[in-house]
Amino acid sequence: MLDMDVRKAIFELRRQGHGFRAIARALGISRKTARNVLAQGTAEPPRIERNTELDADIDRIRELYTECRGNMVRVWEEMEAEGTSVGYSTLTGFCRRHGIGVKPKTPAGRYHFKPAEEMQHDTSPHDVKVAERMRRLQCAGLVMCFSTMCYAQLYPRFNRFWCKVFLTDAAQYLEGVAERCMIDNTHVIIAYGTGKNAVPAPEMKAFSDRFGFRFVAHEKGDANRSAHVERFFHYVENNFYPGRTFRDLEDLNKQLTEWCDKVNRTFKKGIQAKPIELFQAEREHMKPLPIHVPEVYNLEQRIVDIEAYVSLNANRYSAPADLIGRTVEVRESKDRVRIFHGHKLVCEHDRLEDGARSRSTLPEHRCRGLWRDKRRGPLRTLPEESVLRNAGAPFEAFIGKLKTQSNKRHATAIRKLYRMFLDYPTPVLLKTVERALAYGLTDLERIERMVLKTVAREFFRIPELDDDPEEDEHG
């Protein structure tokens, strides 16, 4: 098949008066080919139409495609049942060539943004190794569309509280906000509706009004509308996590902020500049922060339980004992949890990670007898212990092992060992304790059985009996 340029050359040479032999020699083709091209009368190559056995069934294939809801496997099975036996790939290729089930492709558009016209916010689940354990975290990101300045943080979960925390931190990081914030149709921000009909929740609307921007949701399925932040998530996954280690979530977010600073000062080919340089021009058009940025907090009502704790996000925080059974107001913020009774602040805790199932107990809330101080001094010495230590080195080593392995019940074990010291011969007990230390044995029940076996074998003589006692009596 000759391409269009060769066919055009044939027509041009023929127009100039050259013969078929000269045209064929000049273009490296046969004279017959040159005559056929001129006979067709057009320089455009003819379309090759290949007839197949499915041509006669094209209308039936369209009907089956509609009846089977676009499932090509079912169409193929129905065609087989009706007697048309073809390969599955043959059927799908035929459908593609005739536009059956083929969605028309549309080119991707390009959006142009003015300085501070738009910023894009979204979240993405990321699997990150934190403290030698893989965790599923929610990565929240914000990107300025004109300068491509970026900011990201990770959270164990993402709700309206953490959304407001993140956007507040991002606004303070950028020292301002854009005119609108493009989001997807997430229920975290949107109360109802999608796309241009989306209505933000009242608390999120009040939050955006405080900073002077508005939330705008893209149309459902139009993820390309927020391509800046979507591309940023891919960049984070492939350029930030690999090769880095994180002690905890706080260390992870600290390193991520430092990495964002580095990225914002790196030259990008797409914009032919550094984001921080374009941001200097964009900053003049941004809406400034209010003179006072209040701390984001969430209010919860809790009842202090009988252990003087309140529960919050699967964690427990201590409260004064005199509030047991009373209702208190728990005010949670990004880094702390404060407990109020009425208008009075009664205590303040460092916030535990949500879902950690841990507890925070303030020193002033510890009650002697209910909580044991982990930083207690050395264990007290019993009178029996002093006697045993003076009786021999094996006893002293055995007592030290008892205190190491069972420091809560060492007193009972030492008293039992002292009772054995009074009941059994000292040399036998010393020898048995020394053997137990060699094997790492601290079970006093087994040690006592070993002592009894040794005592029965070495200190008591059992008379040997004849095989026939009656013979001795009558003999």
Secondary structure, 3 states (H helix, E strand, C coil): CCCHHHHHHHHHHHHCCCCHHHHHHHHCCCHHHHHHHHHHCCCCCCCCCCCCCCHHHHHHHHHHHHHCCCCHHHHHHHHHHCCCCCCHHHHHHHHHHCCCCCCCCCCCCCCCCCCCCEEEEEEEEEEEEECCEEEEEEEEEEEECCCCCEEEEEECCCCHHHHHHHHHHHHHHHCCECCEEEECCCCCCEEECCHHHCEECHHHHHHHHHHCCEEEECCCCCHHHHHHHHHHHHHHHHHCCCCCCCCCHHHHHHHHHHHHHHHHCCCECCCCECHHHHHHHHHCCCECCCCCCCCCEEEEEEECCCCCEEEECCEEEECCHHHCCCEEEEEEECCEEEEEECCEEEEEEECCCCCCCCEECCHHHCCECCECCCCCCCCCCCHHHHHHHHHCHHHHHHHHHHHHHCCCCHHHHHHHHHHHHHHCCHHHHHHHHHHHHHCCCCCHHHHHHHHHHHHHHHCCCCCCCCCCHHHHHHC
